Amino acid sequence: MKVIPGGHVVTLEPLTVGVLGGTGPQGRGLGLRLGLAGHRIVLGSRSAERATAAAAEVSALRPEEALDVTGAGNESAADADIVLVTVPYEGHRELLLGLADVLAGRVVVDCVNPTSYAHRGPPVPVPDGSATEEAAKVLPGSRVVGAFHSVSAKRLLGTNASVSTDVLVCGDDADAKTLVCGLAGQVPGMRGIDAGPLYQARLLEDLTTVLYAINRRYKTHAGFKITGV
Ligand SMILES: NC(=O)c1ccc[n+]([C@@H]2O[C@H](COP(=O)([O-])OP(=O)(O)OC[C@H]3O[C@@H](n4cnc5c(N)ncnc54)[C@H](OP(=O)(O)O)[C@@H]3O)[C@@H](O)[C@H]2O)c1
């Protein structure tokens, strides 16, 4: 892998990317875009049948691309080079606790916001500070990174060639962060930006509620762009 300043990756070998809760819009959307970037995607679910259906749905979005997207139970999806976590905050802790052994040693990318678009209120307080910090606590043997909190599923699943957003990435494992910045940089229009240590996750997660407000006001699916980098 070769990374240039700003987190752009020039080359990155194809990886297996597992997605916990991959049947939802965020998991399917990230699966689609990372699949288009040439990675093998395993969409996970509590139901293998739902996962298989979600994988077929994602593949059908770009039939001309012959994407390598399959579905499986969450435990099988966790057996991957990189594992994305895209479940509602309510199920986050319990799911990760149950998968701690299989996730040990792996790069785990937490994308969870402890709030919901429907909630419309302020972020839900999290005892560990943020969902990503909670993941790091529950998975002491994993290389936990926070990313993709503010990337709209609607945009990921849309027909647009470019997703056009920066991805703010935080964590305490520098190599894992570089890898995730690189993954993001492989999606046209996306750029991974190193946003600092793991504790920044509480700000990144809360920041998503700002986007919710902007989206409601301007009837759009906005994203963040950092200038000067
Ligand atoms: N949607 C967005 O635009 C967006 C953008 C940025 C970040 N995010 C974050 O990404 C996460 C997923 O968002 P989403 O909109 O895709 O959510 P979602 O559709 O509500 O949930 C995703 C999947 O999680 C699984 N799930 C639901 N409840 C669960 C539980 N209690 N325990 C374990 N698994 C459970 C379900 O899969 P199965 O029933 O198949 O297991 C569901 O399809 C959220 O934390 C959200 O804050 C979303």
The ligand as a Gaussian input file, in Angstrom:
#p B3LYP/6-31G(d) Opt

LIG

0 1
 N      -28.084000       5.193000       7.468000
 C      -27.144000       6.147000       7.349000
 O      -27.208000       7.029000       6.453000
 C      -25.942000       6.148000       8.279000
 C      -24.896000       7.035000       8.034000
 C      -23.779000       7.006000       8.861000
 C      -23.738000       6.139000       9.945000
 N      -24.788000       5.316000      10.177000
 C      -24.743000       4.419000      11.334000
 O      -24.617000       3.101000      10.855000
 C      -25.382000       2.218000      11.676000
 C      -26.322000       1.447000      10.787000
 O      -27.218000       2.333000      10.170000
 P      -28.437000       1.754000       9.318000
 O      -29.244000       2.913000       8.907000
 O      -27.945000       0.814000       8.291000
 O      -29.210000       0.942000      10.495000
 P      -30.365000      -0.140000      10.521000
 O      -30.898000      -0.367000       9.162000
 O      -31.330000       0.271000      11.585000
 O      -29.605000      -1.431000      11.072000
 C      -28.646000      -2.118000      10.330000
 C      -28.757000      -3.609000      10.602000
 O      -28.397000      -3.861000      11.961000
 C      -29.021000      -5.089000      12.380000
 N      -29.570000      -4.889000      13.707000
 C      -30.674000      -4.169000      14.061000
 N      -30.861000      -4.198000      15.389000
 C      -29.867000      -4.978000      15.890000
 C      -29.530000      -5.414000      17.190000
 N      -30.248000      -5.034000      18.272000
 N      -28.438000      -6.205000      17.342000
 C      -27.702000      -6.593000      16.262000
 N      -27.983000      -6.238000      14.993000
 C      -29.040000      -5.422000      14.825000
 C      -30.113000      -5.396000      11.357000
 O      -29.655000      -6.487000      10.599000
 P      -30.208000      -7.995000      10.797000
 O      -31.601000      -7.884000      11.337000
 O      -30.162000      -8.525000       9.412000
 O      -29.230000      -8.641000      11.736000
 C      -30.167000      -4.159000      10.479000
 O      -30.481000      -4.437000       9.139000
 C      -26.084000       3.071000      12.725000
 O      -25.399000       3.008000      13.941000
 C      -26.014000       4.478000      12.154000
 O      -25.925000       5.473000      13.168000
 C      -25.887000       5.293000       9.367000

